Amino acid sequence: MHGDLVRLARRFAPELRAQRGGMLAACALLLGQVATALAAPWPLKVVVDSVIRRHPLAPAAAALLGRFAATPGRLLWSMVAALVAIAAANAALEYRAQAALVRLGQALVAAVRQRVYGHVQGLSFAFHTHRAVGDLTARVTTDVDALQDLFTSGLRNLVSNALLVGGMVVVMLSLDARFTLAAAAVLPALAWLVLRFKPRVKRATREAKQRERAMASLAQESLVSFRVVQAFGAEEFEIRRFAAEGASATAARVRAGLLQARFAPSVELSLAVGTALVVGVGAHRALEHEISIGVLLVCLTYVKAMYAPVKQLAKASGQLAAAAIASEGLLELLETDARVPERPDARPAPPFRGAIDLQGVSFAYAPGRPALEGVSLSLRPGERCVVVGSTGAGKSTLISLLPRFVDPDRGAVRIDGMDLRELSLRTVRAQIAIVLQDALLFRMTVRENIAYAMPGATEAQILAASKAANAHEFVVRLPQGYDTLVDERGGNLSGGQRQRLTLARAFLRDAPILLLDEPTTGLDAPSEALVLDALERLARGRTTVTIAHRLSTIERADVVVVLERGRIVARGRHAELVARSARYRQLYRAQLAGVQPAPARPAGAALAPGAATNADVSAGRR
């Protein structure tokens, strides 16, 4: 069970080394606590053997106590005071050790969470496209939280109990070896119980964790899509789906709990048998005067203390199983190598002029299902290119190549003659501004959302970008102006307002290359006019690649590229393509009629309506 925990510890060795000081301090405090626990029964032995039964103290003990052992009465009260002092010292050390371990555990949990979150942020566009957000969120939050109890209390119990048991065994062996062997007689039975129950508890806990992740994914999906849910009156359907997932998770948790409930009493029974055996052997040896009553009390106290760690292990099996399963999930995520590869010798990109060159580019999201095939396209600095095509033609995949959200399987993508794979990702993306169809805003102030493109931007730069994007006028009318908090997904703003804020971000970025993915889709006429006016200013002097269906955007382009089934089937200016490209004329007429153009059909194909679109979507084309 603990193999994954060991692997996780190895992976986070740098973070553990950073906490060496805290770990050493905590270990020292635990050693002190163990020493006081070992000393706790000895004053009672002195009271029983030397005060009540009047056996003389050992010479070393008599020399240590000195005048405190001069009379039985003085010795009694000295031992009473020693009992209180030892208990007080143990309590103080326990508190200090627990406080040190809580601080240490929280620091380690924060480091783990930060590393996992940073790893997820760096994973590729393709990875995030195919993984449920709810599952990833659960791994970053609940899986890391499952380790928190292990770090803060589990480690303390493991370390202190190991030290305590080791110390007690050494002392008991020095006092009476037979007694120690009697105490150890139940260990084979306990080992059998652990081997029998632990794998079953782990399997049940893993199933429960998987069910809970599925429930989290479902909840996240339906809550993000609440407009669709309510528009179709599907609230009851979603409630039933969530209830079904919740019932599965609950049933799995109950199975794990029942196994735990069977395990703990079995351990208690085994320990009771062991305690009875120890009492019998110890009492017999005391009656035979082979050991003193005081020694018997010390050994019985130690036996009780030795069995306590086993009980705690039984009670903590669920916690340990949860931590082990959480470790599995975190390791699986951390060992996922889905980042866009960056060469060790990648160099910083120089300032781009904006010349774009795609040479024989092919890309597939899945083997045998190409999204792009043999695409070649050259743009001069400052040139405006519009990409058109039916749904699933590969338009979004094409522009995803430029910021290296994906790399081509064949061919090369160059900017200013430099292969992007030879340049560092950070410096390439810093020179590309992107405006998407979905105007994505964060739960921050308006000012912070604009400055997201340039952390540390001055107030003057933010205001200039806002004015250039036609956003300043509506922002100053908001309740707190630029300090207004944007709701999640921009719910307190209109679609046009959200898009103008994303344009302000692009203005602030001031990048030489601009990528636009249908930025005016879904806007009303007045909002579209404001966005188009801002886009016209934004595109000046920048190499611009736009996915668009709007005629106003297409007619202003220097070059229009017609993409179908991952291939460029025509290119040229709008007027030229209307004259010589049948496919472009079809797209153009569909736009004039206000309908979605149908995908192109290969010669000789006889597909049912919608079949081509579905095939493209299943192939992973964007």
matplotlib code that plots the C-alpha trace (Angstrom):
import matplotlib.pyplot as plt

x = [0.0, 2.8, 4.7, 3.0, 3.6, 7.3, 7.3, 5.6, 8.1, 10.9, 9.3, 9.0, 12.5, 13.4, 10.5, 11.3, 14.9, 13.7, 12.0, 14.9, 15.2, 11.5, 11.8, 14.9, 13.2, 10.0, 12.1, 13.9, 10.6, 9.3, 12.4, 11.8, 8.2, 9.1, 11.7, 9.1, 6.6, 9.3, 10.0, 6.3, 5.8, 9.1, 8.0, 5.1, 7.5, 9.5, 6.3, 5.2, 8.6, 10.5, 7.7, 5.0, 7.0, 10.1, 12.6, 15.8, 16.5, 19.2, 22.5, 22.4, 18.8, 19.6, 22.6, 20.4, 17.6, 19.9, 18.1, 14.7, 15.0, 16.0, 12.6, 9.7, 7.5, 9.9, 10.4, 6.7, 6.1, 9.2, 7.7, 4.3, 6.0, 8.0, 4.8, 3.3, 6.5, 6.9, 3.3, 3.6, 6.8, 5.2, 2.2, 4.4, 6.6, 3.5, 2.1, 5.3, 5.8, 2.3, 2.6, 5.9, 4.4, 1.3, 3.5, 5.7, 2.7, 1.0, 4.2, 4.6, 0.9, 1.2, 4.4, 2.7, -0.4, 1.7, 3.8, 0.7, -1.1, 2.0, 2.3, -1.3, -1.0, 1.9, 0.2, -0.7, -3.8, -4.6, -4.4, -6.8, -9.1, -9.7, -9.6, -12.6, -12.0, -13.8, -11.4, -8.3, -9.8, -10.4, -6.8, -5.4, -7.7, -9.2, -6.3, -3.8, -6.1, -6.1, -2.3, -2.8, -3.9, -1.0, 1.5, 0.1, -0.9, -0.1, 3.6, 3.7, 2.0, 4.2, 7.5, 6.6, 5.1, 8.1, 10.4, 8.2, 7.9, 11.6, 12.4, 10.0, 11.2, 14.8, 13.7, 11.5, 14.2, 16.6, 13.9, 12.6, 13.0, 10.1, 7.7, 8.7, 8.2, 4.7, 3.9, 5.1, 3.1, 0.1, 2.1, 1.7, -2.1, -2.0, 0.2, -2.3, -5.1, -3.3, -2.4, -6.0, -7.8, -5.5, -5.7, -9.5, -9.7, -7.5, -9.6, -12.8, -11.2, -9.9, -13.4, -14.9, -12.3, -13.0, -16.7, -16.2, -14.1, -16.8, -19.3, -17.1, -16.7, -20.5, -21.2, -18.6, -20.0, -23.6, -22.9, -20.8, -23.5, -26.4, -27.8, -28.2, -29.6, -32.3, -33.0, -34.0, -35.7, -33.3, -32.9, -34.6, -32.6, -29.3, -30.4, -31.1, -27.8, -26.0, -28.0, -27.0, -23.3, -23.7, -25.4, -22.5, -19.9, -21.8, -22.1, -18.4, -17.6, -20.0, -18.2, -14.8, -16.3, -17.7, -14.4, -12.8, -15.4, -14.6, -10.9, -10.8, -12.7, -10.5, -7.4, -9.0, -9.7, -6.2, -4.8, -7.1, -5.8, -2.2, -2.9, -4.4, -1.4, 1.0, -1.0, -1.0, 2.7, 3.6, 1.4, 2.7, 6.4, 5.5, 3.9, 7.1, 9.1, 11.0, 10.1, 8.9, 5.4, 6.9, 8.6, 5.3, 3.5, 6.2, 6.0, 2.2, 2.3, 4.7, 2.6, -0.4, 1.6, 3.1, -0.4, -1.7, 0.2, -1.4, -4.8, -4.1, -3.0, -6.3, -8.2, -6.1, -6.3, -8.9, -6.8, -3.7, -5.7, -7.1, -3.5, -2.2, -5.0, -4.5, -0.8, -1.7, -3.8, -1.2, 1.6, -0.4, -0.9, 2.6, 4.0, 1.8, 4.2, 1.8, 3.6, 4.5, 8.2, 10.8, 14.3, 17.0, 18.8, 15.7, 16.7, 14.7, 12.7, 13.9, 11.3, 9.1, 8.4, 5.4, 6.3, 4.4, 5.3, 3.6, 5.4, 3.6, 2.0, 0.0, -1.5, -3.8, -5.4, -5.6, -3.7, -5.3, -7.6, -5.8, -7.1, -4.6, -2.9, -0.1, -1.0, 1.3, 0.7, 2.9, 2.1, 4.1, 4.5, 1.4, -0.7, -4.3, -5.4, -8.9, -9.5, -13.0, -14.5, -17.2, -17.4, -14.7, -12.5, -9.5, -9.6, -9.0, -6.3, -4.5, -4.2, -3.3, -0.1, 1.2, 1.4, 2.4, -0.6, 0.1, 3.1, 2.8, 3.3, 5.0, 6.2, 7.3, 5.8, 8.1, 8.0, 10.5, 12.2, 12.7, 11.2, 9.1, 10.4, 13.8, 12.5, 11.4, 7.6, 7.4, 9.1, 7.0, 3.7, 4.7, 4.6, 1.2, -2.1, -5.2, -8.9, -11.3, -15.0, -15.6, -14.7, -13.0, -12.7, -11.5, -13.1, -11.0, -11.5, -11.9, -8.5, -6.9, -8.6, -7.1, -3.7, -3.7, -1.9, 0.9, 1.4, 2.7, 1.1, 0.7, -2.7, -2.0, -1.3, -4.5, -6.6, -5.1, -5.8, -9.4, -10.1, -8.6, -10.9, -14.0, -14.3, -13.6, -17.0, -18.9, -16.3, -16.5, -20.3, -19.9, -20.6, -16.9, -15.5, -12.2, -12.4, -15.7, -15.4, -16.2, -18.4, -17.3, -17.3, -18.2, -21.8, -22.4, -21.3, -22.9, -21.3, -20.1, -18.6, -16.8, -15.3, -14.2, -12.3, -10.6, -9.7, -8.2, -6.0, -4.8, -4.1, -2.1, -0.1, 0.9, 2.1, 3.2, 1.0, -2.8, -5.0, -8.8, -11.2, -14.6, -14.5, -17.9, -20.0, -23.2, -23.0, -25.8, -25.4, -24.3, -21.9, -20.5, -19.9, -17.9, -15.9, -15.2, -14.1, -11.7, -10.5, -9.7, -7.4, -5.9, -5.0, -3.1, 0.5, 0.1, 0.1, -3.4, -5.0, -8.7, -11.3, -14.4, -17.7, -18.7, -18.5, -17.3, -14.2, -13.6, -13.8, -11.1, -8.6, -5.4, -5.8, -8.7, -7.9, -10.6, -10.0, -11.9, -11.2, -7.8, -6.6, -6.4, -8.7, -8.5, -6.8, -6.8, -8.7, -12.4, -13.3, -11.0, -12.4, -16.0, -15.0, -13.0, -13.8, -17.1, -16.5, -15.9, -19.0, -21.0, -19.7, -20.3, -23.9, -24.5, -23.2, -25.5, -28.4, -27.4, -27.1, -24.2, -22.4, -22.4, -19.1, -17.7, -18.5, -15.8, -16.5, -18.7, -19.6, -23.2, -23.6, -26.7, -27.3, -24.9, -22.8, -19.7, -19.9, -20.2, -17.2, -15.1, -16.0, -15.3, -11.9, -11.0, -11.0, -11.7]
y = [0.0, 2.4, 1.9, 4.9, 7.0, 6.2, 7.0, 10.3, 11.1, 10.5, 12.7, 15.5, 15.0, 18.7, 20.0, 17.5, 18.7, 22.3, 21.3, 19.6, 22.1, 21.6, 17.8, 17.7, 19.9, 17.8, 14.6, 16.1, 17.0, 13.5, 11.9, 14.0, 12.9, 9.3, 9.6, 11.0, 8.3, 5.6, 7.3, 7.6, 4.3, 4.2, 6.5, 4.1, 1.2, 3.0, 3.7, 0.0, -1.6, 0.8, 2.7, 0.1, -3.1, -1.4, -2.9, -0.9, 1.3, 0.3, 2.1, 4.2, 5.3, 6.1, 8.2, 10.0, 10.8, 11.7, 13.3, 12.9, 9.1, 9.7, 8.5, 6.5, 9.6, 11.9, 9.2, 8.9, 12.6, 12.8, 10.2, 11.8, 15.1, 13.1, 11.6, 15.1, 16.6, 13.8, 14.1, 17.9, 17.5, 14.9, 17.1, 20.1, 18.1, 16.6, 20.0, 21.4, 18.3, 18.5, 22.2, 21.6, 18.8, 20.8, 23.6, 21.1, 19.2, 22.4, 23.5, 20.1, 20.1, 23.6, 22.5, 19.4, 21.3, 24.0, 21.5, 19.5, 22.7, 24.0, 20.7, 20.7, 24.3, 23.2, 20.3, 20.5, 21.8, 18.2, 16.9, 19.5, 18.9, 15.3, 15.4, 16.3, 19.6, 18.2, 15.2, 17.5, 19.8, 16.9, 15.8, 19.2, 19.7, 16.6, 14.3, 16.7, 17.2, 13.5, 13.7, 16.5, 14.3, 11.9, 14.7, 16.4, 13.5, 10.2, 10.9, 11.9, 8.6, 6.5, 8.1, 8.5, 5.0, 3.4, 5.1, 4.3, 0.6, 0.3, 1.9, -0.2, -3.4, -2.6, -1.8, -4.8, -7.2, -5.8, -6.4, -9.8, -11.5, -14.0, -11.2, -9.6, -12.8, -13.2, -9.7, -10.4, -13.7, -12.0, -10.3, -13.1, -12.9, -9.2, -9.5, -12.0, -9.5, -6.7, -8.8, -10.0, -6.7, -4.0, -4.9, -5.1, -1.7, -0.2, -1.5, -0.3, 3.1, 3.4, 2.6, 5.3, 7.9, 7.1, 7.5, 10.8, 12.1, 11.2, 13.0, 16.1, 16.0, 15.7, 18.6, 20.8, 20.1, 20.7, 23.9, 25.4, 24.6, 25.9, 28.1, 25.0, 23.0, 25.6, 26.4, 22.8, 22.3, 19.5, 20.4, 17.2, 15.1, 16.6, 16.1, 12.4, 12.0, 13.6, 11.5, 8.3, 9.2, 10.2, 6.9, 5.0, 7.0, 6.5, 2.8, 2.5, 4.5, 2.3, -0.8, 0.6, 1.6, -1.9, -3.5, -1.0, -1.8, -5.6, -5.0, -2.8, -5.3, -8.2, -6.2, -5.4, -9.0, -10.1, -7.4, -8.5, -12.1, -10.8, -8.6, -11.5, -13.7, -11.0, -10.5, -14.3, -14.7, -11.6, -12.4, -15.9, -14.7, -12.1, -14.8, -16.9, -13.8, -13.9, -10.3, -7.5, -6.1, -2.8, -4.4, -6.1, -2.7, -1.1, -4.0, -4.0, -0.2, -0.8, -3.6, -1.4, 1.4, -1.0, -2.2, 1.3, 1.9, -1.2, 0.0, 3.4, 1.6, -0.2, 3.0, 4.8, 2.2, 4.3, 7.3, 5.4, 3.9, 7.3, 8.7, 5.8, 6.2, 9.9, 9.2, 7.0, 9.7, 12.4, 10.2, 9.3, 13.0, 14.0, 11.2, 12.3, 13.6, 15.6, 18.9, 20.4, 19.4, 22.1, 21.4, 21.8, 24.1, 26.2, 29.8, 33.0, 34.3, 37.6, 40.4, 39.0, 41.0, 38.7, 36.6, 33.3, 30.2, 26.8, 24.2, 20.8, 20.8, 17.7, 17.0, 14.4, 14.4, 10.6, 8.2, 7.8, 10.8, 13.8, 17.3, 18.9, 17.4, 18.9, 22.5, 25.2, 28.9, 32.0, 35.4, 38.6, 40.8, 42.9, 40.8, 39.9, 36.4, 35.0, 31.3, 30.0, 26.6, 24.4, 23.1, 20.5, 21.7, 22.2, 26.0, 26.2, 23.5, 25.6, 28.7, 26.5, 25.7, 29.3, 29.6, 25.9, 24.7, 21.7, 20.8, 19.4, 15.7, 16.5, 19.7, 22.9, 26.2, 29.1, 32.8, 35.1, 32.0, 30.4, 27.0, 27.5, 24.2, 25.9, 28.7, 28.8, 28.5, 31.4, 33.9, 32.7, 33.0, 36.4, 37.8, 36.4, 37.9, 35.7, 36.7, 33.8, 33.4, 32.7, 35.9, 34.3, 36.5, 35.7, 36.4, 39.5, 43.2, 44.7, 46.3, 42.9, 41.2, 43.7, 43.6, 39.8, 40.2, 42.3, 41.8, 45.1, 47.3, 50.9, 52.6, 54.7, 51.6, 49.9, 52.9, 53.3, 49.7, 50.0, 53.1, 51.5, 48.5, 50.7, 49.4, 52.5, 54.1, 51.2, 50.4, 53.8, 53.3, 50.1, 50.4, 50.5, 51.3, 49.5, 48.1, 46.3, 42.5, 40.5, 37.5, 34.0, 33.6, 37.4, 36.8, 40.5, 41.7, 41.5, 39.4, 42.6, 44.0, 40.8, 40.7, 44.3, 43.5, 40.6, 43.0, 45.4, 42.6, 42.1, 45.8, 45.8, 42.8, 44.8, 41.6, 41.6, 38.5, 38.5, 35.4, 35.8, 32.9, 34.2, 37.1, 38.6, 35.4, 35.8, 39.6, 42.0, 44.6, 47.6, 45.4, 43.9, 47.3, 48.4, 45.2, 45.4, 49.0, 48.0, 45.0, 47.2, 49.3, 46.3, 44.6, 47.6, 46.8, 43.3, 39.9, 38.7, 35.3, 35.3, 32.5, 34.3, 33.9, 37.6, 39.1, 42.4, 40.7, 38.5, 41.4, 43.4, 40.4, 40.5, 36.7, 34.3, 30.7, 28.0, 25.0, 21.7, 18.4, 19.6, 20.8, 24.2, 24.0, 27.6, 30.9, 34.4, 37.7, 37.7, 38.9, 36.4, 33.5, 34.4, 34.4, 31.1, 28.9, 26.9, 25.9, 29.5, 30.7, 28.0, 29.3, 32.9, 32.2, 30.4, 33.4, 35.7, 33.5, 33.4, 29.6, 27.4, 26.0, 22.3, 20.4, 19.7, 16.2, 14.2, 13.3, 10.2, 10.3, 9.6, 10.6, 11.2, 14.9, 15.7, 12.6, 14.5, 16.9, 14.1, 12.3, 15.5, 16.0, 12.4, 12.8, 15.6, 18.4, 21.9]
z = [0.0, 0.8, -2.4, -4.1, -1.0, -1.2, -4.9, -4.2, -1.5, -4.0, -6.6, -4.0, -2.6, -3.3, -1.3, 1.5, 1.5, 1.8, 5.0, 6.6, 9.5, 10.4, 10.1, 12.4, 15.0, 14.9, 15.3, 18.3, 19.9, 19.2, 20.7, 23.9, 23.9, 23.6, 26.4, 28.8, 27.8, 28.6, 31.9, 32.9, 34.7, 36.6, 39.5, 40.1, 40.2, 42.9, 44.9, 44.8, 45.3, 47.6, 49.4, 49.9, 49.8, 51.4, 48.9, 48.9, 45.9, 43.4, 44.3, 41.1, 41.8, 45.5, 44.4, 41.9, 44.3, 47.2, 50.1, 48.3, 49.2, 52.8, 54.2, 52.7, 53.0, 51.3, 48.6, 48.1, 47.5, 45.3, 43.1, 43.1, 42.0, 39.4, 38.0, 37.6, 36.1, 33.6, 32.5, 32.2, 30.1, 27.9, 27.3, 26.5, 24.1, 22.5, 21.8, 20.4, 18.3, 17.0, 16.2, 14.4, 12.4, 11.5, 10.1, 8.3, 6.9, 5.6, 4.0, 2.3, 1.2, -0.2, -2.2, -3.5, -4.6, -6.2, -8.1, -9.3, -10.4, -12.2, -14.0, -15.1, -16.4, -18.6, -20.2, -23.8, -25.6, -26.7, -23.1, -21.8, -24.7, -23.7, -19.9, -17.7, -15.8, -12.8, -12.6, -12.8, -10.2, -7.9, -8.2, -7.5, -4.5, -2.9, -3.7, -2.2, 0.8, 1.4, 2.0, 4.5, 7.4, 6.6, 6.7, 9.8, 12.0, 10.2, 10.1, 13.7, 14.7, 12.5, 13.7, 17.4, 17.6, 15.9, 18.3, 21.3, 20.4, 19.8, 23.1, 25.0, 23.5, 24.5, 28.1, 28.4, 27.1, 29.7, 32.4, 31.4, 28.0, 28.6, 29.3, 26.0, 24.0, 25.5, 24.4, 20.9, 20.6, 19.0, 16.2, 13.7, 14.0, 13.6, 10.5, 9.0, 9.7, 8.0, 5.0, 4.7, 5.1, 3.8, 0.0, 0.2, 2.0, -0.6, -3.5, -2.0, -1.3, -4.9, -6.2, -3.9, -5.1, -8.7, -8.2, -6.4, -9.2, -11.7, -9.5, -9.4, -13.2, -13.7, -11.3, -12.9, -16.4, -15.6, -13.5, -16.2, -18.7, -16.6, -19.4, -21.6, -18.7, -17.9, -21.6, -22.2, -18.9, -18.0, -14.3, -13.1, -15.5, -14.2, -10.6, -11.3, -13.0, -10.0, -7.6, -9.5, -9.4, -5.7, -4.9, -6.5, -4.6, -1.3, -1.9, -2.5, 0.6, 2.6, 1.4, 2.4, 5.8, 6.4, 5.7, 8.1, 10.7, 10.5, 10.6, 13.8, 16.1, 14.9, 15.9, 19.2, 19.9, 19.0, 21.3, 24.1, 23.8, 23.8, 26.9, 28.7, 27.9, 29.1, 32.4, 33.0, 32.4, 34.3, 37.3, 37.5, 37.4, 40.1, 42.3, 41.9, 42.9, 39.6, 39.0, 41.3, 41.3, 40.2, 37.2, 36.4, 36.4, 34.2, 31.7, 31.6, 31.0, 28.2, 26.7, 26.7, 25.0, 22.5, 21.4, 21.0, 17.7, 16.3, 17.3, 15.7, 12.5, 12.5, 13.0, 10.4, 7.7, 5.9, 6.1, 4.8, 2.0, 1.0, 1.0, -1.1, -3.6, -3.7, -4.3, -7.3, -8.8, -8.3, -9.6, -12.7, -13.4, -12.6, -14.8, -17.7, -20.3, -22.5, -22.7, -26.0, -26.2, -25.8, -27.0, -24.4, -26.7, -27.6, -27.9, -27.0, -30.0, -31.3, -31.9, -34.7, -37.9, -38.6, -41.7, -41.4, -43.4, -43.1, -45.2, -45.9, -42.4, -41.4, -38.0, -36.4, -33.0, -33.3, -35.5, -38.9, -38.5, -39.9, -39.0, -41.4, -44.5, -46.4, -45.7, -47.0, -46.5, -46.6, -45.2, -45.4, -42.3, -41.7, -44.1, -43.2, -43.8, -43.3, -43.1, -44.1, -44.4, -43.0, -39.5, -38.9, -41.8, -39.5, -39.1, -35.4, -35.6, -38.2, -36.0, -33.0, -34.7, -34.5, -30.6, -30.5, -28.8, -31.0, -33.1, -36.6, -37.2, -40.5, -42.0, -40.3, -39.0, -39.4, -38.3, -39.9, -41.3, -37.9, -37.1, -34.0, -32.5, -32.2, -30.1, -26.5, -26.0, -23.6, -26.0, -29.0, -27.2, -25.8, -29.3, -30.3, -29.2, -29.4, -29.4, -29.2, -30.0, -26.4, -24.5, -21.5, -18.5, -15.0, -11.6, -11.1, -11.5, -14.9, -14.5, -13.6, -16.5, -19.0, -17.3, -17.6, -20.9, -19.3, -15.5, -14.1, -16.8, -15.8, -15.3, -18.4, -20.5, -19.3, -20.0, -23.5, -24.3, -23.0, -25.1, -28.2, -27.7, -27.4, -23.8, -21.7, -22.2, -20.7, -18.1, -16.4, -16.1, -14.1, -10.4, -9.4, -12.8, -13.5, -9.9, -10.7, -10.0, -13.1, -12.2, -13.1, -16.9, -17.1, -16.1, -15.2, -18.6, -22.0, -24.8, -26.6, -23.4, -22.6, -26.1, -26.0, -22.7, -24.4, -27.3, -24.7, -23.5, -27.1, -27.5, -24.2, -25.5, -28.5, -30.3, -34.0, -34.7, -34.1, -34.1, -34.2, -33.9, -35.0, -32.5, -33.5, -33.4, -31.4, -31.1, -31.9, -34.6, -32.3, -30.4, -33.6, -35.0, -31.9, -31.9, -35.7, -35.3, -32.5, -34.5, -37.5, -35.3, -33.6, -36.9, -38.4, -38.9, -37.5, -39.3, -38.7, -39.2, -38.7, -38.7, -39.9, -41.7, -41.6, -45.1, -43.6, -42.3, -45.4, -47.9, -46.1, -46.1, -48.2, -48.7, -48.1, -47.6, -48.1, -46.0, -46.4, -44.8, -43.6, -47.0, -48.6, -51.7, -52.8, -51.9, -53.1, -52.6, -52.1, -55.6, -57.2, -55.3, -56.1, -59.8, -59.9, -56.9, -56.8, -53.2, -52.1, -54.0, -52.1, -48.8, -49.9, -50.9, -47.6, -45.7, -47.7, -46.9, -43.2, -43.0, -41.9, -45.0, -45.4, -45.5, -48.9, -50.2, -52.0, -55.5, -55.8, -52.1, -51.2, -47.6, -45.6, -44.5, -41.6, -42.0, -43.2, -40.3, -37.8, -39.4, -39.2, -35.5, -34.6, -36.3, -33.8, -36.4, -35.1]

ax = plt.figure().add_subplot(projection="3d")
ax.plot(x, y, z, "-o")
ax.set_aspect("equal")
plt.show()
